[in-house]
Amino acid sequence: MGCVAFPTSTPYIVIGSPGCRSSVTNLCLAPTGCGNVYVWLSKVICSPAGRSRRATITLSAGCTLSTRAGILINVFYRKEDSTLEIYPCLKKLYLDSLLISVPISTLSFNSILQPFNLMSVSNTGLSDRPATVTAPRDSGGLAGDRLMSMDAYRGFVMLLMAAEILQFHRLHEAFPNSVLWGLLAYHQSHVEWAGCSLHDLIQPSFSFLVGVALPYSLAARLNRGQSVRMQFGHALRRSLILILLGIFLRSTHREQTYFTFEDTLTQIGLGYPFLFLLGTTRPRTQWIALAGILVGYWLLFVLYPAPGPDFNYSAVGVPPDWPEHYTGIAAHFNKNSNVAWAFDQWFLNLFPREKPFLFNGGGYATLSFIPTLGTMLLGLQAGQWLRAGMPARSLLRQFLIAGAAGLALGLLLDVTGICPIVKRIWTPAWVLFSGGWCFWLLALFYGIIDVARKRRWAFFLTVIGMNSIAIYCLVHLIDQFIINSFHIHLGHGPFQLLGPAYEPLLTGAATLGVFYLILLWMYRRRLFIRI
């Protein structure tokens, strides 16, 4: 196929990839047989991993483009002043299979810039029907596209979870006067009851991001022609898988199935069908539902009798002189003496158990899935704002305001004694307080990655975030296997180079390295575990 001249003001299909710095001079375009649609013929292109590799591009009758996996299909445009311009952030179509054929008629384009008379592609060439462009100028993200900031934020959260293996508390015990190790140890563990550490923000962030992703999932499935009924069926299957996976992971190294429902996956699974149903309603309905959840859950606790002076706290694993005991209205939220604890004493004993359930040592409860739904609803609002095509600065401002409002309301409920900030039973004050932090964290990642386009540093987190279920399972299933393998084959010596006190840190760091190499291998082969 020979090269052709550039007709003025004509869009083209171009083969390229993120970070590809190839020169756009002397491009060779070949006709596809679909009117004025052309492809860029290049012997070497950039792969998603940033390495150059050869591309196999085949054009056939019927307006079909065949190419190897990992190539992006973009639009090339010649401006009126005869300069060439590539729009690398137009509709990005990842070809995931080894060799795939894409009918030209299935390609669509959504510009993040002002419309420039882009025409839609049809089987007979370029029709005179303008393509739909919903995102305005200065939009930091691409409506309908996957946001890298979401994957990076999720990767950050999963890294915090996996980093427990570094065992900062061991170093704090070895060096009790060290401010550094004391600070790191504090933020790598949950607070005893009221308050918040960085570690406490892992589960709400993960739940929040489930809500953020839902509008994208709904739009993608709707574009594939799925009815709401079919989508709800998928939501129910996803819910069941998350619940069963959570129970399975909690049952490892036990004599029998350990039925527990306070785990992150089970909590999300229990609330996900309701999140889906609310995701198909108007925002006003969603806000009303959020308010109903918070007020209703608060009333559920307050209307249940508070523990009296003769309550036997020792029988439920709580020291009688524990400093975290509340008085007044807040006493209804005391550990293992509240309505959620009473529910679990009945509900969890319906399942086969090694011994009757009396209390959860950490005070966690099954009913927390109800306010966790509130956290996911906050994420749903953020996801809808992202897809609304708002200007980037306005969107960031909205995230910051929402975050400040959540933090202020949560703190107000706590200091007035109306409702304490307690993550372990997911109090309404915790929903608002942690939700505020989630909005701010999302604003941070979105502003840096998708608005300022500072992306290179986030690749490490993106690899983790795009396989969050994989890293979650790896941490729960093979962490000890990897550690034992290090000790068997290498001994303890290499991990004691800095002294015996640092052995847990170096062993954990090496194990994290193995986890990351597995995820990087999966990422480069586009192997992603989806539920």
C-alpha positions, -999 to 999 in steps of 0.1 A, spaced: 0 0 0 14 33 -10 14 66 9 -14 91 2 -17 128 5 -34 145 35 -68 158 25 -75 190 44 -97 187 75 -99 149 75 -98 127 105 -77 95 105 -73 64 125 -38 62 139 -19 34 157 -1 47 188 2 42 225 6 62 258 40 78 261 49 72 224 72 100 213 74 90 176 78 119 152 46 129 132 65 141 102 65 121 69 37 99 80 27 72 56 -11 67 55 -28 38 38 -65 36 28 -88 12 46 -114 10 19 -138 30 41 -139 63 24 -115 88 38 -104 67 68 -67 58 69 -43 40 91 -8 50 100 16 24 87 46 21 110 71 -8 114 78 0 151 54 14 176 55 19 214 39 -9 235 18 -1 267 48 -10 288 69 17 270 91 -7 251 93 -6 213 81 -36 195 69 -45 160 32 -42 151 14 -63 126 -14 -43 109 -37 -59 84 -64 -42 63 -91 -62 47 -123 -59 28 -153 -49 49 -136 -21 66 -118 -43 92 -86 -34 109 -66 -63 125 -36 -57 148 -19 -72 178 -28 -67 214 -19 -36 233 -21 -12 204 -42 20 208 -65 33 181 -65 71 180 -75 99 157 -50 119 135 -61 153 122 -46 179 99 -54 214 109 -63 242 86 -28 257 88 -15 223 74 2 214 107 -3 178 120 -18 172 154 -24 139 173 -51 136 199 -38 107 221 -66 111 246 -95 106 223 -113 73 224 -88 47 235 -95 12 224 -73 -14 240 -71 -46 219 -68 -72 246 -67 -104 227 -36 -117 209 -50 -109 175 -83 -90 170 -103 -76 142 -121 -43 147 -148 -32 123 -143 5 115 -180 11 120 -176 2 157 -152 29 165 -164 61 181 -146 92 194 -152 114 224 -130 145 224 -117 161 256 -113 193 236 -138 216 219 -155 199 190 -136 203 157 -162 190 133 -152 154 138 -174 131 118 -186 97 128 -174 66 110 -198 44 91 -195 13 70 -195 34 38 -170 59 50 -174 92 68 -210 101 72 -223 137 76 -236 130 111 -214 148 137 -200 127 165 -214 133 200 -189 153 222 -199 156 258 -168 167 277 -160 204 276 -128 223 273 -105 221 303 -120 188 314 -94 169 332 -107 135 324 -123 118 295 -160 109 298 -164 72 294 -127 65 297 -109 48 326 -92 73 348 -57 66 358 -62 85 391 -88 59 402 -64 31 396 -35 49 413 -57 58 444 -68 21 446 -32 10 442 -22 33 471 -49 18 493 -39 -18 484 -3 -9 491 -12 3 525 -30 -29 532 -1 -51 519 25 -30 538 13 -45 571 39 -72 563 66 -46 570 56 -48 607 66 -13 618 53 -21 653 83 -45 657 107 -17 651 88 6 674 91 -20 701 128 -23 695 133 15 694 105 29 717 121 64 717 121 68 680 95 93 668 97 79 632 90 43 640 63 54 665 45 74 639 48 47 612 36 20 637 6 42 646 -5 47 610 0 10 602 -26 -1 628 -62 6 636 -70 28 665 -84 11 696 -119 25 691 -126 62 684 -105 83 661 -86 76 629 -52 65 616 -41 62 580 -46 25 582 -83 31 592 -88 48 558 -81 16 538 -115 0 540 -135 32 535 -113 42 505 -118 8 489 -156 10 495 -156 46 482 -139 36 450 -164 9 444 -190 37 442 -168 59 420 -164 31 395 -201 22 393 -212 50 369 -184 39 345 -195 3 348 -232 11 342 -223 32 311 -201 5 296 -227 -22 301 -254 0 287 -233 7 256 -230 -31 251 -267 -33 250 -273 -49 284 -307 -42 300 -310 -30 336 -323 -65 345 -292 -81 330 -270 -56 348 -288 -63 382 -282 -100 377 -245 -93 372 -246 -72 404 -261 -100 423 -235 -125 410 -207 -100 419 -222 -96 454 -223 -133 460 -187 -138 448 -174 -110 470 -192 -125 501 -180 -160 494 -144 -149 486 -143 -129 519 -154 -159 539 -130 -182 520 -100 -159 527 -110 -156 564 -113 -194 567 -77 -202 556 -57 -220 583 -89 -229 602 -105 -263 610 -138 -254 593 -155 -226 574 -153 -194 594 -186 -175 587 -179 -139 593 -193 -109 575 -173 -79 588 -145 -84 562 -140 -57 536 -151 -79 507 -182 -93 525 -192 -58 536 -190 -45 500 -208 -76 487 -237 -73 511 -243 -37 501 -235 -38 464 -270 -48 450 -285 -18 469 -257 4 455 -265 -8 420 -302 -1 424 -295 34 437 -270 40 410 -299 38 384 -318 66 402 -315 103 402 -289 120 424 -316 135 445 -329 100 454 -293 89 462 -288 118 486 -321 111 503 -311 74 506 -277 85 521 -295 107 547 -319 79 555 -291 54 560 -272 77 584 -302 88 604 -317 53 605 -285 36 616 -280 62 643 -315 56 656 -310 19 655 -281 23 680 -297 50 701 -330 31 706 -312 0 717 -307 1 755 -272 13 766 -252 -9 789 -260 -4 826 -235 -1 855 -238 -38 861 -230 -48 825 -202 -75 825 -177 -61 800 -152 -88 808 -176 -114 793 -174 -97 760 -137 -91 758 -136 -55 770 -117 -44 802 -141 -28 827 -118 2 832 -112 6 794 -107 43 787 -128 42 755 -161 38 774 -186 65 766 -214 80 787 -246 98 776 -260 92 741 -225 80 729 -227 51 754 -250 34 729 -219 30 707 -197 13 733 -177 -18 722 -195 -52 723 -225 -38 741 -244 -22 712 -272 -33 689 -248 -45 662 -231 -68 688 -265 -81 699 -275 -88 663 -243 -108 657 -249 -129 688 -280 -141 671 -271 -140 634 -236 -156 635 -248 -185 656 -271 -195 629 -240 -208 610 -219 -239 619 -191 -228 642 -163 -243 661 -177 -227 693 -207 -203 699 -201 -167 689 -200 -144 720 -182 -113 707 -158 -100 681 -124 -92 696 -121 -60 676 -157 -50 680 -165 -54 643 -200 -61 633 -220 -75 603 -245 -46 603 -217 -23 594 -225 -31 558 -255 -7 561 -234 25 567 -207 11 544 -234 15 517 -234 52 527 -197 54 520 -202 38 486 -230 63 479 -205 91 485 -182 75 460 -211 72 436 -216 109 437 -179 115 430 -181 91 400 -211 109 386 -194 142 389 -164 128 371 -186 116 342 -205 148 341 -178 166 320 -173 194 345 -143 217 340 -113 203 359 -110 232 383 -147 232 392 -146 194 398 -116 197 420 -132 225 440 -163 203 444 -143 174 457 -125 197 482 -158 213 494 -174 179 497 -144 166 517 -144 196 540 -181 193 546 -178 156 555 -149 162 579 -167 191 596 -200 173 600 -183 141 613 -162 161 638 -193 181 649 -212 149 657 -182 135 676 -174 166 698 -211 172 706 -214 136 718 -242 129 694 -223 102 675 -186 92 680 -162 86 651 -157 48 653 -146 29 623 -150 -6 638 -188 -2 639 -189 23 610 -209 50 629 -227 77 608 -200 101 620 -174 78 606 -192 77 573 -190 115 570 -155 119 585 -138 91 564 -159 101 534 -144 136 536 -109 121 536 -118 100 506 -130 130 486 -97 148 494 -76 118 485 -94 114 452 -89 151 446 -52 147 452 -47 118 428 -71 133 402 -55 167 403 -19 154 399 -25 126 375 -55 134 353 -54 172 354 -18 182 357 -9 150 337 20 141 361 16 104 354 49 87 352 53 84 390 19 68 394 27 37 372 39 18 402 5 23 420 -15 18 388 0 -17 384 -13 -26 418 -46 -8 415 -56 -25 383 -54 -59 400 -67 -50 434 -85 -84 439 -52 -102 429 -31 -84 455 -58 -88 481 -58 -126 476 -20 -128 474 -16 -111 507 -40 -134 524 -29 -167 508 8 -168 500 26 -142 522 38 -168 547 48 -192 519 70 -165 504 86 -156 537 93 -193 546 108 -198 511 132 -169 517 143 -184 550 146 -219 536 167 -210 506 185 -179 518 185 -182 555 180 -153 579 214 -137 573 206 -115 543 176 -100 563 198 -92 593 223 -70 575 210 -39 594 207 -58 626 182 -84 640 156 -57 648 153 -49 611 148 -85 599 109 -83 599 112 -50 578 136 -64 552 117 -97 550 85 -79 545 100 -56 519 113 -86 499 79 -102 501 62 -70 488 88 -70 460 76 -105 450 40 -94 451 48 -65 428 67 -86 403 37 -109 400 14 -80 395 37 -64 369 39 -97 350 1 -98 350 -2 -62 339 22 -66 310 2 -96 298 -31 -77 305 -42 -104 330 -67 -86 353 -89 -104 378 -124 -90 375 -155 -99 395 
